């Protein structure tokens, strides 16, 4: 009977991972907290619209039912690591089915403010087995372009004054990992871990690395150059 | 400070022996089976017996977590989720119960009675078309139970029980309109697929099949024998299978 069960397939998320095959384009902007990601996404969306392209934006953790439950759970400090990981995967699966795949089928440009790489970085920073989390997300369409805004953890800390650190939720500071009970120290240690994960991911998935420390306009020009190649094809 | 790594349990469908027994003093007993197989009845009787025998008992019910179950119920009413999203949400529900209820209970030496466990998720979700290898990976975080009981029942009989009618003759009576017949037929086909998937899990996961069409007291006697064996094994420090 055991032989009737197929072996665990290798994760499909590697360099040879299948392209999505839809007429649309999937563009992902990744980067840690305070990397200027959302600003770049907004500017890029405006630019794409000026070029008369149909743009669909999708942001991390925004599916109607599930994201509300996640925010509620976070507010109650009730999320443990595996639950945290799966909750975000459920949110992502819902957006893939309801937003991302339908738009790609219609031939539109999907602009994703964070994608599964954020989950890989955050979950692995919390101890998740990298293979497990990659297999979990193996249903995701492969992006046509992933731009990673690299901001070193020191700069992230400078961009987050201590008053701001106290205001953000304990998961973004990484307090749930127990690295430190001091919010600022925890924030630094957590950002360091997430940064290291992103550095590995950038190589593994062939992301376009953009220096997120330079000025907004300059970053946007670099981003547009890359996107222009893709959408003019 | 080292962050614990997970999932730790190494659930591997082709190598069931690689699924690590848990290291805690408590005992995890799960009862799976389709709706109408009499799970709740058997668990209620078992619960009382264990208490009389002096064990601390914790019940953990499928889809009952504080954080997730309401989301699942809301989404079900609106009928908007794909089988894949459902699958992950049910896993999230179990993860929350494992992390906040089951593992703490096992650490404190309780007997944890689970009304449905990963086997129900595997059977249902695979029957809904979710990829087998993918869902086996998904549930890799699950703690290995000390005893997993599968209430085996003819799909026709379980359907009769769900609809509050007794047996095939009454199911025929319910087949009045074409619409009812159609819905009933697709439900029947689904139940049969689910039962087929449960059966495929029996051997690799060492499920104990229990004939759910036997008299309730006979089933309960067999269940208590198996549970007694699992408790004894645990008390002697022999870990699982």
HADDOCK unambig.tbl for C-alpha pairs under 7 A between the chains (distance, minus, plus):
assign (segid A and resid 1 and name CA) (segid B and resid 200 and name CA) 6.62 0.50 0.50
assign (segid A and resid 1 and name CA) (segid B and resid 203 and name CA) 6.29 0.50 0.50
assign (segid A and resid 1 and name CA) (segid B and resid 204 and name CA) 6.96 0.50 0.50
assign (segid A and resid 2 and name CA) (segid B and resid 14 and name CA) 5.88 0.50 0.50
assign (segid A and resid 2 and name CA) (segid B and resid 203 and name CA) 6.75 0.50 0.50
assign (segid A and resid 2 and name CA) (segid B and resid 204 and name CA) 5.22 0.50 0.50
assign (segid A and resid 5 and name CA) (segid B and resid 13 and name CA) 6.82 0.50 0.50
assign (segid A and resid 5 and name CA) (segid B and resid 14 and name CA) 6.90 0.50 0.50
assign (segid A and resid 6 and name CA) (segid B and resid 133 and name CA) 6.84 0.50 0.50
assign (segid A and resid 7 and name CA) (segid B and resid 14 and name CA) 6.58 0.50 0.50
assign (segid A and resid 7 and name CA) (segid B and resid 133 and name CA) 6.76 0.50 0.50
assign (segid A and resid 8 and name CA) (segid B and resid 133 and name CA) 4.78 0.50 0.50
assign (segid A and resid 9 and name CA) (segid B and resid 133 and name CA) 6.21 0.50 0.50
assign (segid A and resid 65 and name CA) (segid B and resid 71 and name CA) 6.38 0.50 0.50
assign (segid A and resid 65 and name CA) (segid B and resid 75 and name CA) 7.00 0.50 0.50
assign (segid A and resid 66 and name CA) (segid B and resid 71 and name CA) 6.50 0.50 0.50
assign (segid A and resid 69 and name CA) (segid B and resid 67 and name CA) 6.77 0.50 0.50
assign (segid A and resid 69 and name CA) (segid B and resid 71 and name CA) 6.69 0.50 0.50
assign (segid A and resid 73 and name CA) (segid B and resid 67 and name CA) 6.22 0.50 0.50
assign (segid A and resid 80 and name CA) (segid B and resid 99 and name CA) 6.75 0.50 0.50
assign (segid A and resid 82 and name CA) (segid B and resid 95 and name CA) 6.13 0.50 0.50
assign (segid A and resid 83 and name CA) (segid B and resid 92 and name CA) 5.34 0.50 0.50
assign (segid A and resid 83 and name CA) (segid B and resid 95 and name CA) 5.19 0.50 0.50
assign (segid A and resid 83 and name CA) (segid B and resid 96 and name CA) 5.29 0.50 0.50
assign (segid A and resid 86 and name CA) (segid B and resid 88 and name CA) 6.48 0.50 0.50
assign (segid A and resid 86 and name CA) (segid B and resid 92 and name CA) 5.24 0.50 0.50
assign (segid A and resid 87 and name CA) (segid B and resid 89 and name CA) 6.85 0.50 0.50
assign (segid A and resid 87 and name CA) (segid B and resid 92 and name CA) 5.83 0.50 0.50
assign (segid A and resid 90 and name CA) (segid B and resid 85 and name CA) 5.42 0.50 0.50
assign (segid A and resid 90 and name CA) (segid B and resid 88 and name CA) 5.33 0.50 0.50
assign (segid A and resid 90 and name CA) (segid B and resid 89 and name CA) 5.78 0.50 0.50
assign (segid A and resid 93 and name CA) (segid B and resid 85 and name CA) 5.44 0.50 0.50
assign (segid A and resid 94 and name CA) (segid B and resid 81 and name CA) 6.85 0.50 0.50
assign (segid A and resid 94 and name CA) (segid B and resid 85 and name CA) 5.81 0.50 0.50
assign (segid A and resid 126 and name CA) (segid B and resid 3 and name CA) 6.41 0.50 0.50
assign (segid A and resid 127 and name CA) (segid B and resid 3 and name CA) 5.74 0.50 0.50
assign (segid A and resid 127 and name CA) (segid B and resid 4 and name CA) 5.60 0.50 0.50
assign (segid A and resid 127 and name CA) (segid B and resid 5 and name CA) 4.18 0.50 0.50
assign (segid A and resid 127 and name CA) (segid B and resid 6 and name CA) 5.98 0.50 0.50
assign (segid A and resid 128 and name CA) (segid B and resid 5 and name CA) 5.66 0.50 0.50
assign (segid A and resid 128 and name CA) (segid B and resid 6 and name CA) 5.04 0.50 0.50
assign (segid A and resid 128 and name CA) (segid B and resid 7 and name CA) 6.60 0.50 0.50
assign (segid A and resid 129 and name CA) (segid B and resid 5 and name CA) 6.69 0.50 0.50
assign (segid A and resid 129 and name CA) (segid B and resid 6 and name CA) 5.91 0.50 0.50
assign (segid A and resid 129 and name CA) (segid B and resid 7 and name CA) 6.57 0.50 0.50
assign (segid A and resid 132 and name CA) (segid B and resid 137 and name CA) 6.65 0.50 0.50
assign (segid A and resid 135 and name CA) (segid B and resid 134 and name CA) 6.81 0.50 0.50
assign (segid A and resid 135 and name CA) (segid B and resid 137 and name CA) 6.94 0.50 0.50
assign (segid A and resid 136 and name CA) (segid B and resid 134 and name CA) 6.91 0.50 0.50
assign (segid A and resid 136 and name CA) (segid B and resid 138 and name CA) 5.96 0.50 0.50
assign (segid A and resid 177 and name CA) (segid B and resid 3 and name CA) 6.53 0.50 0.50
assign (segid A and resid 179 and name CA) (segid B and resid 1 and name CA) 5.91 0.50 0.50
